[in-house]
Structures are given as structure tokens and as C-alpha cells.
């Protein structure tokens, strides 16, 4: 089980690194599906503004977020795409 999780995490990190130029919500959906990470509805419930969303994403300690959390522009785009203002 741990080995599978490590493999999945590695693939996701590589995908995120390769796709950071095309970031936004589409690059988040793979993990933010309600199982691995909160889905769109969960994020909308938890974060009320783009600024709060970006701040929380940048503060996370999740290794899956290491690549994207430094890209504030992509985080803002993702927040706006899910409906935050």
C-alpha cells in the first residue's frame, strides 16, 4: 500500500512539474477529487476568497503541493476557476 502511494505521489509530482505552465483548476482535479484531497465543493466551503485560498495552499505541508504552491498566479487562476472572488 505504501509503495503504491509513493508511486502515485511521484507520478503526480512529475505531472504537476510538467504541467505547471498550464496550471489552474485542471491541474488540481487529479488530487482534489474528495478522496486524496478536498474536492471543489470542499474547497469552496473552506475558503471564501481567492486570497484565503492562495494563503492556505502556500502554507500547506503536503509534499504533493510543493511544486504548485510557489506559483501564486496558478493558485489564483485555480481559485477563480472554482468560483472564488
N, CA, C and O atoms as a GROMACS GRO file, in nm:
protein
  340
    1UNK      N    1   0.082  -0.119   0.000
    1UNK     CA    2   0.000   0.000   0.000
    1UNK      C    3   0.087   0.127   0.000
    1UNK      O    4   0.064   0.219  -0.077
    2UNK      N    5   0.189   0.129   0.089
    2UNK     CA    6   0.277   0.245   0.094
    2UNK      C    7   0.351   0.263  -0.038
    2UNK      O    8   0.369   0.375  -0.086
    3UNK      N    9   0.394   0.152  -0.097
    3UNK     CA   10   0.467   0.158  -0.223
    3UNK      C   11   0.377   0.217  -0.333
    3UNK      O   12   0.423   0.297  -0.414
    4UNK      N   13   0.252   0.177  -0.336
    4UNK     CA   14   0.159   0.230  -0.435
    4UNK      C   15   0.139   0.379  -0.415
    4UNK      O   16   0.138   0.455  -0.511
    5UNK      N   17   0.123   0.422  -0.289
    5UNK     CA   18   0.105   0.563  -0.260
    5UNK      C   19   0.228   0.644  -0.302
    5UNK      O   20   0.215   0.754  -0.356
    6UNK      N   21   0.346   0.591  -0.278
    6UNK     CA   22   0.469   0.659  -0.318
    6UNK      C   23   0.477   0.671  -0.470
    6UNK      O   24   0.516   0.776  -0.521
    7UNK      N   25   0.440   0.567  -0.540
    7UNK     CA   26   0.442   0.570  -0.687
    7UNK      C   27   0.342   0.673  -0.738
    7UNK      O   28   0.374   0.752  -0.827
    8UNK      N   29   0.221   0.672  -0.683
    8UNK     CA   30   0.118   0.769  -0.725
    8UNK      C   31   0.164   0.911  -0.695
    8UNK      O   32   0.150   1.000  -0.779
    9UNK      N   33   0.220   0.932  -0.576
    9UNK     CA   34   0.269   1.066  -0.540
    9UNK      C   35   0.379   1.111  -0.636
    9UNK      O   36   0.382   1.227  -0.677
   10UNK      N   37   0.470   1.020  -0.672
   10UNK     CA   38   0.576   1.054  -0.766
   10UNK      C   39   0.523   1.093  -0.902
   10UNK      O   40   0.567   1.191  -0.961
   11UNK      N   41   0.428   1.016  -0.951
   11UNK     CA   42   0.367   1.047  -1.081
   11UNK      C   43   0.296   1.182  -1.076
   11UNK      O   44   0.307   1.262  -1.169
   12UNK      N   45   0.225   1.207  -0.968
   12UNK     CA   46   0.154   1.334  -0.955
   12UNK      C   47   0.251   1.452  -0.948
   12UNK      O   48   0.225   1.557  -1.006
   13UNK      N   49   0.361   1.434  -0.877
   13UNK     CA   50   0.460   1.541  -0.870
   13UNK      C   51   0.522   1.570  -1.006
   13UNK      O   52   0.540   1.685  -1.044
   14UNK      N   53   0.553   1.464  -1.079
   14UNK     CA   54   0.609   1.484  -1.213
   14UNK      C   55   0.508   1.549  -1.306
   14UNK      O   56   0.544   1.636  -1.386
   15UNK      N   57   0.384   1.509  -1.295
   15UNK     CA   58   0.279   1.568  -1.376
   15UNK      C   59   0.260   1.715  -1.342
   15UNK      O   60   0.245   1.799  -1.431
   16UNK      N   61   0.262   1.746  -1.213
   16UNK     CA   62   0.246   1.885  -1.170
   16UNK      C   63   0.363   1.970  -1.218
   16UNK      O   64   0.344   2.083  -1.262
   17UNK      N   65   0.483   1.916  -1.210
   17UNK     CA   66   0.601   1.990  -1.254
   17UNK      C   67   0.596   2.015  -1.404
   17UNK      O   68   0.630   2.124  -1.451
   18UNK      N   69   0.555   1.915  -1.479
   18UNK     CA   70   0.548   1.929  -1.624
   18UNK      C   71   0.435   2.021  -1.667
   18UNK      O   72   0.444   2.088  -1.770
   19UNK      N   73   0.329   2.023  -1.590
   19UNK     CA   74   0.211   2.099  -1.630
   19UNK      C   75   0.192   2.230  -1.558
   19UNK      O   76   0.085   2.291  -1.568
   20UNK      N   77   0.293   2.277  -1.486
   20UNK     CA   78   0.273   2.400  -1.409
   20UNK      C   79   0.248   2.520  -1.500
   20UNK      O   80   0.185   2.616  -1.457
   21UNK      N   81   0.295   2.514  -1.623
   21UNK     CA   82   0.269   2.624  -1.716
   21UNK      C   83   0.122   2.627  -1.756
   21UNK      O   84   0.069   2.733  -1.789
   22UNK      N   85   0.056   2.513  -1.752
   22UNK     CA   86  -0.086   2.505  -1.786
   22UNK      C   87  -0.167   2.480  -1.660
   22UNK      O   88  -0.260   2.399  -1.658
   23UNK      N   89  -0.130   2.551  -1.554
   23UNK     CA   90  -0.194   2.529  -1.425
   23UNK      C   91  -0.335   2.585  -1.425
   23UNK      O   92  -0.392   2.616  -1.530
   24UNK      N   93  -0.390   2.597  -1.308
   24UNK     CA   94  -0.528   2.633  -1.293
   24UNK      C   95  -0.599   2.511  -1.237
   24UNK      O   96  -0.534   2.413  -1.202
   25UNK      N   97  -0.729   2.516  -1.229
   25UNK     CA   98  -0.804   2.407  -1.166
   25UNK      C   99  -0.782   2.274  -1.236
   25UNK      O  100  -0.782   2.170  -1.170
   26UNK      N  101  -0.765   2.273  -1.368
   26UNK     CA  102  -0.744   2.146  -1.439
   26UNK      C  103  -0.624   2.068  -1.389
   26UNK      O  104  -0.624   1.945  -1.393
   27UNK      N  105  -0.522   2.137  -1.342
   27UNK     CA  106  -0.406   2.066  -1.288
   27UNK      C  107  -0.428   2.021  -1.144
   27UNK      O  108  -0.346   1.945  -1.091
   28UNK      N  109  -0.534   2.064  -1.082
   28UNK     CA  110  -0.563   2.030  -0.942
   28UNK      C  111  -0.660   1.912  -0.928
   28UNK      O  112  -0.656   1.840  -0.829
   29UNK      N  113  -0.745   1.894  -1.027
   29UNK     CA  114  -0.853   1.797  -1.020
   29UNK      C  115  -0.806   1.655  -0.993
   29UNK      O  116  -0.876   1.579  -0.927
   30UNK      N  117  -0.690   1.619  -1.042
   30UNK     CA  118  -0.640   1.483  -1.022
   30UNK      C  119  -0.629   1.445  -0.876
   30UNK      O  120  -0.661   1.332  -0.839
   31UNK      N  121  -0.586   1.536  -0.792
   31UNK     CA  122  -0.573   1.509  -0.648
   31UNK      C  123  -0.693   1.560  -0.570
   31UNK      O  124  -0.737   1.496  -0.474
   32UNK      N  125  -0.746   1.673  -0.611
   32UNK     CA  126  -0.859   1.733  -0.540
   32UNK      C  127  -0.989   1.672  -0.590
   32UNK      O  128  -1.070   1.736  -0.657
   33UNK      N  129  -1.005   1.544  -0.555
   33UNK     CA  130  -1.120   1.466  -0.600
   33UNK      C  131  -1.210   1.422  -0.486
   33UNK      O  132  -1.305   1.347  -0.507
   34UNK      N  133  -1.180   1.469  -0.366
   34UNK     CA  134  -1.260   1.432  -0.250
   34UNK      C  135  -1.205   1.312  -0.175
   34UNK      O  136  -1.245   1.287  -0.061
   35UNK      N  137  -1.115   1.236  -0.237
   35UNK     CA  138  -1.054   1.120  -0.171
   35UNK      C  139  -0.914   1.154  -0.122
   35UNK      O  140  -0.884   1.140  -0.004
   36UNK      N  141  -0.830   1.197  -0.213
   36UNK     CA  142  -0.692   1.229  -0.180
   36UNK      C  143  -0.682   1.368  -0.116
   36UNK      O  144  -0.606   1.389  -0.021
   37UNK      N  145  -0.758   1.462  -0.167
   37UNK     CA  146  -0.761   1.599  -0.118
   37UNK      C  147  -0.903   1.653  -0.136
   37UNK      O  148  -0.980   1.597  -0.213
   38UNK      N  149  -0.937   1.762  -0.064
   38UNK     CA  150  -1.073   1.817  -0.076
   38UNK      C  151  -1.110   1.848  -0.221
   38UNK      O  152  -1.028   1.899  -0.298
   39UNK      N  153  -1.234   1.818  -0.257
   39UNK     CA  154  -1.280   1.848  -0.392
   39UNK      C  155  -1.324   1.994  -0.400
   39UNK      O  156  -1.310   2.069  -0.304
   40UNK      N  157  -1.376   2.032  -0.515
   40UNK     CA  158  -1.417   2.170  -0.540
   40UNK      C  159  -1.515   2.219  -0.435
   40UNK      O  160  -1.499   2.329  -0.382
   41UNK      N  161  -1.616   2.139  -0.404
   41UNK     CA  162  -1.716   2.180  -0.305
   41UNK      C  163  -1.652   2.200  -0.168
   41UNK      O  164  -1.685   2.295  -0.097
   42UNK      N  165  -1.561   2.110  -0.132
   42UNK     CA  166  -1.493   2.123  -0.003
   42UNK      C  167  -1.406   2.247   0.004
   42UNK      O  168  -1.401   2.314   0.108
   43UNK      N  169  -1.339   2.278  -0.105
   43UNK     CA  170  -1.255   2.398  -0.109
   43UNK      C  171  -1.340   2.525  -0.102
   43UNK      O  172  -1.303   2.621  -0.035
   44UNK      N  173  -1.452   2.525  -0.172
   44UNK     CA  174  -1.541   2.641  -0.169
   44UNK      C  175  -1.599   2.663  -0.030
   44UNK      O  176  -1.619   2.777   0.013
   45UNK      N  177  -1.626   2.554   0.040
   45UNK     CA  178  -1.680   2.564   0.175
   45UNK      C  179  -1.574   2.617   0.273
   45UNK      O  180  -1.604   2.696   0.362
   46UNK      N  181  -1.452   2.573   0.254
   46UNK     CA  182  -1.344   2.607   0.347
   46UNK      C  183  -1.286   2.746   0.322
   46UNK      O  184  -1.252   2.816   0.417
   47UNK      N  185  -1.274   2.785   0.197
   47UNK     CA  186  -1.210   2.912   0.162
   47UNK      C  187  -1.313   3.003   0.097
   47UNK      O  188  -1.382   2.964   0.003
   48UNK      N  189  -1.323   3.126   0.148
   48UNK     CA  190  -1.426   3.218   0.099
   48UNK      C  191  -1.373   3.319  -0.003
   48UNK      O  192  -1.452   3.380  -0.074
   49UNK      N  193  -1.242   3.336  -0.010
   49UNK     CA  194  -1.184   3.433  -0.104
   49UNK      C  195  -1.063   3.373  -0.174
   49UNK      O  196  -1.006   3.273  -0.130
   50UNK      N  197  -1.025   3.436  -0.284
   50UNK     CA  198  -0.905   3.394  -0.357
   50UNK      C  199  -0.784   3.406  -0.265
   50UNK      O  200  -0.699   3.317  -0.261
   51UNK      N  201  -0.776   3.516  -0.192
   51UNK     CA  202  -0.661   3.538  -0.103
   51UNK      C  203  -0.650   3.429   0.003
   51UNK      O  204  -0.540   3.381   0.032
   52UNK      N  205  -0.762   3.390   0.061
   52UNK     CA  206  -0.761   3.285   0.164
   52UNK      C  207  -0.719   3.151   0.103
   52UNK      O  208  -0.645   3.075   0.165
   53UNK      N  209  -0.766   3.124  -0.017
   53UNK     CA  210  -0.731   3.001  -0.088
   53UNK      C  211  -0.581   2.994  -0.115
   53UNK      O  212  -0.516   2.893  -0.089
   54UNK      N  213  -0.526   3.103  -0.168
   54UNK     CA  214  -0.383   3.109  -0.200
   54UNK      C  215  -0.299   3.096  -0.073
   54UNK      O  216  -0.200   3.023  -0.072
   55UNK      N  217  -0.338   3.166   0.032
   55UNK     CA  218  -0.265   3.161   0.158
   55UNK      C  219  -0.262   3.019   0.213
   55UNK      O  220  -0.158   2.972   0.258
   56UNK      N  221  -0.375   2.951   0.211
   56UNK     CA  222  -0.383   2.814   0.261
   56UNK      C  223  -0.299   2.718   0.175
   56UNK      O  224  -0.230   2.631   0.228
   57UNK      N  225  -0.306   2.736   0.045
   57UNK     CA  226  -0.227   2.649  -0.045
   57UNK      C  227  -0.078   2.668  -0.022
   57UNK      O  228  -0.002   2.571  -0.023
   58UNK      N  229  -0.036   2.791  -0.002
   58UNK     CA  230   0.106   2.817   0.019
   58UNK      C  231   0.155   2.772   0.156
   58UNK      O  232   0.274   2.746   0.174
   59UNK      N  233   0.064   2.761   0.252
   59UNK     CA  234   0.102   2.720   0.388
   59UNK      C  235   0.101   2.569   0.408
   59UNK      O  236   0.152   2.520   0.508
   60UNK      N  237   0.043   2.495   0.314
   60UNK     CA  238   0.032   2.350   0.332
   60UNK      C  239   0.168   2.283   0.337
   60UNK      O  240   0.265   2.329   0.275
   61UNK      N  241   0.174   2.175   0.411
   61UNK     CA  242   0.296   2.097   0.422
   61UNK      C  243   0.292   1.972   0.334
   61UNK      O  244   0.385   1.892   0.335
   62UNK      N  245   0.186   1.954   0.259
   62UNK     CA  246   0.170   1.836   0.174
   62UNK      C  247   0.279   1.832   0.067
   62UNK      O  248   0.300   1.930  -0.004
   63UNK      N  249   0.348   1.719   0.056
   63UNK     CA  250   0.451   1.709  -0.048
   63UNK      C  251   0.394   1.716  -0.189
   63UNK      O  252   0.466   1.749  -0.284
   64UNK      N  253   0.267   1.686  -0.204
   64UNK     CA  254   0.204   1.693  -0.336
   64UNK      C  255   0.184   1.837  -0.383
   64UNK      O  256   0.165   1.861  -0.502
   65UNK      N  257   0.188   1.930  -0.291
   65UNK     CA  258   0.166   2.071  -0.325
   65UNK      C  259   0.297   2.149  -0.341
   65UNK      O  260   0.293   2.268  -0.370
   66UNK      N  261   0.411   2.086  -0.323
   66UNK     CA  262   0.538   2.157  -0.324
   66UNK      C  263   0.564   2.232  -0.454
   66UNK      O  264   0.613   2.345  -0.451
   67UNK      N  265   0.531   2.174  -0.565
   67UNK     CA  266   0.558   2.238  -0.694
   67UNK      C  267   0.463   2.355  -0.719
   67UNK      O  268   0.508   2.461  -0.762
   68UNK      N  269   0.338   2.336  -0.694
   68UNK     CA  270   0.238   2.437  -0.730
   68UNK      C  271   0.228   2.550  -0.629
   68UNK      O  272   0.190   2.661  -0.665
   69UNK      N  273   0.262   2.524  -0.503
   69UNK     CA  274   0.240   2.627  -0.402
   69UNK      C  275   0.329   2.749  -0.419
   69UNK      O  276   0.302   2.853  -0.360
   70UNK      N  277   0.433   2.740  -0.498
   70UNK     CA  278   0.518   2.856  -0.525
   70UNK      C  279   0.468   2.937  -0.645
   70UNK      O  280   0.519   3.045  -0.673
   71UNK      N  281   0.369   2.886  -0.715
   71UNK     CA  282   0.316   2.952  -0.834
   71UNK      C  283   0.186   3.024  -0.798
   71UNK      O  284   0.076   2.973  -0.820
   72UNK      N  285   0.200   3.145  -0.743
   72UNK     CA  286   0.084   3.220  -0.696
   72UNK      C  287  -0.015   3.248  -0.809
   72UNK      O  288  -0.136   3.246  -0.787
   73UNK      N  289   0.036   3.275  -0.927
   73UNK     CA  290  -0.053   3.304  -1.041
   73UNK      C  291  -0.143   3.183  -1.070
   73UNK      O  292  -0.264   3.199  -1.090
   74UNK      N  293  -0.085   3.064  -1.071
   74UNK     CA  294  -0.164   2.943  -1.097
   74UNK      C  295  -0.265   2.918  -0.986
   74UNK      O  296  -0.378   2.875  -1.012
   75UNK      N  297  -0.226   2.944  -0.862
   75UNK     CA  298  -0.318   2.927  -0.750
   75UNK      C  299  -0.436   3.023  -0.762
   75UNK      O  300  -0.551   2.986  -0.739
   76UNK      N  301  -0.406   3.147  -0.798
   76UNK     CA  302  -0.514   3.246  -0.815
   76UNK      C  303  -0.607   3.206  -0.928
   76UNK      O  304  -0.729   3.218  -0.917
   77UNK      N  305  -0.550   3.156  -1.038
   77UNK     CA  306  -0.632   3.111  -1.150
   77UNK      C  307  -0.722   2.996  -1.108
   77UNK      O  308  -0.841   2.993  -1.142
   78UNK      N  309  -0.667   2.901  -1.034
   78UNK     CA  310  -0.746   2.786  -0.988
   78UNK      C  311  -0.859   2.833  -0.897
   78UNK      O  312  -0.972   2.786  -0.909
   79UNK      N  313  -0.829   2.926  -0.807
   79UNK     CA  314  -0.931   2.978  -0.715
   79UNK      C  315  -1.044   3.045  -0.793
   79UNK      O  316  -1.162   3.026  -0.762
   80UNK      N  317  -1.008   3.123  -0.892
   80UNK     CA  318  -1.109   3.191  -0.972
   80UNK      C  319  -1.191   3.092  -1.055
   80UNK      O  320  -1.311   3.110  -1.074
   81UNK      N  321  -1.124   2.989  -1.106
   81UNK     CA  322  -1.195   2.889  -1.187
   81UNK      C  323  -1.297   2.810  -1.107
   81UNK      O  324  -1.397   2.764  -1.163
   82UNK      N  325  -1.274   2.792  -0.976
   82UNK     CA  326  -1.372   2.720  -0.896
   82UNK      C  327  -1.480   2.811  -0.842
   82UNK      O  328  -1.576   2.765  -0.780
   83UNK      N  329  -1.465   2.942  -0.865
   83UNK     CA  330  -1.572   3.034  -0.827
   83UNK      C  331  -1.543   3.126  -0.711
   83UNK      O  332  -1.633   3.196  -0.665
   84UNK      N  333  -1.420   3.130  -0.662
   84UNK     CA  334  -1.387   3.224  -0.554
   84UNK      C  335  -1.362   3.363  -0.611
   84UNK      O  336  -1.321   3.378  -0.726
   85UNK      N  337  -1.388   3.463  -0.529
   85UNK     CA  338  -1.368   3.602  -0.572
   85UNK      C  339  -1.277   3.673  -0.475
   85UNK      O  340  -1.248   3.791  -0.493
   0.00000   0.00000   0.00000
